[in-house]
């Protein structure tokens, strides 16, 4: 960035040293601008394909909906046991709608 001492006043000519500093600073800034422009061109070329790939892979990476989640259908008569479902305590669960937020592990 340019310092406050590089401000020119019409009555005092700048020294050669300050002019050289300005030229070096300007050259550094131009180099940075060129590098950033190159990166932007690279991103413009590659980003659309990367986004398409990412968006296409989202459905396959999401957790599938468990078939025994409450879908609004009648789960059957209350009090009936579901023989395949055991609670963590070892006592069979009564058949009924499951909360889809429960872990399926």
C-alpha positions in Angstrom: 0.0 0.0 0.0 1.1 3.5 -0.6 2.3 5.4 2.4 1.3 8.9 3.3 4.7 10.3 2.3 4.1 9.4 -1.4 1.5 12.2 -1.7 2.8 14.8 -4.1 2.7 18.5 -3.5 3.1 20.9 -6.5 5.7 23.1 -4.7 8.0 20.2 -3.6 9.4 17.8 -6.2 9.6 14.1 -5.1 13.0 12.5 -4.7 14.2 9.8 -7.0 14.1 7.3 -4.1 10.4 7.8 -3.5 9.7 7.5 -7.2 11.6 4.2 -7.3 9.6 3.0 -4.2 6.4 3.9 -6.0 7.5 2.1 -9.2 8.4 -1.1 -7.2 5.0 -0.9 -5.3 3.2 -0.5 -8.6 5.0 -3.4 -10.1 4.2 -5.6 -7.1 0.5 -4.6 -7.3 0.4 -5.3 -11.0 1.9 -8.8 -10.5 -0.7 -9.5 -7.8 -3.5 -8.4 -10.1 -2.2 -10.7 -12.9 -2.0 -13.6 -10.5 -5.5 -13.1 -9.2 -6.8 -12.7 -12.8 -5.2 -16.0 -13.7 -6.8 -17.7 -10.7 -10.2 -16.3 -11.6 -9.9 -17.7 -15.2 -8.9 -21.1 -13.7 -11.9 -21.1 -11.4 -14.2 -20.1 -14.2 -13.0 -23.0 -16.2 -13.2 -25.7 -13.4 -15.9 -24.5 -11.0 -19.0 -25.3 -13.1 -17.9 -28.9 -13.6 -17.1 -29.3 -9.9 -20.5 -27.9 -8.9 -22.3 -30.2 -11.2 -20.4 -33.2 -9.8 -21.1 -32.1 -6.2 -24.8 -31.5 -6.8 -25.2 -34.8 -8.6 -23.6 -36.7 -5.7 -25.7 -35.1 -3.0 -28.7 -37.5 -3.2 -26.4 -40.6 -3.0 -24.6 -39.2 0.1 -27.7 -38.4 2.1 -29.0 -40.9 4.6 -32.0 -42.9 3.2 -35.3 -42.7 4.9 -35.9 -45.7 7.1 -38.9 -47.7 5.8 -40.3 -48.2 9.3 -40.5 -44.4 10.1 -44.0 -43.1 10.7 -45.3 -42.2 7.3 -48.9 -41.6 8.5 -50.1 -45.1 7.8 -51.7 -47.3 10.4 -49.0 -49.3 12.1 -51.3 -52.1 13.1 -53.3 -52.9 16.2 -51.9 -51.5 19.5 -50.3 -54.0 21.9 -49.1 -56.3 19.2 -45.4 -57.2 19.4 -43.0 -56.7 16.5 -40.9 -59.9 16.8 -37.9 -58.5 14.9 -37.6 -55.4 17.0 -35.8 -55.6 20.4 -35.2 -52.7 22.8 -31.8 -52.1 24.2 -32.9 -53.5 27.5 -33.7 -56.9 25.8 -37.5 -56.4 26.1 -39.4 -56.5 22.8 -40.8 -53.2 21.6 -44.5 -52.9 21.0 -45.2 -52.2 17.3 -45.9 -48.6 16.6 -44.7 -45.6 14.6 -41.0 -44.7 15.1 -39.7 -41.3 15.4 -37.6 -40.8 12.2 -35.1 -38.7 14.2 -34.0 -41.8 16.2 -30.7 -43.3 15.3 -31.0 -46.4 13.1 -27.7 -47.8 14.5 
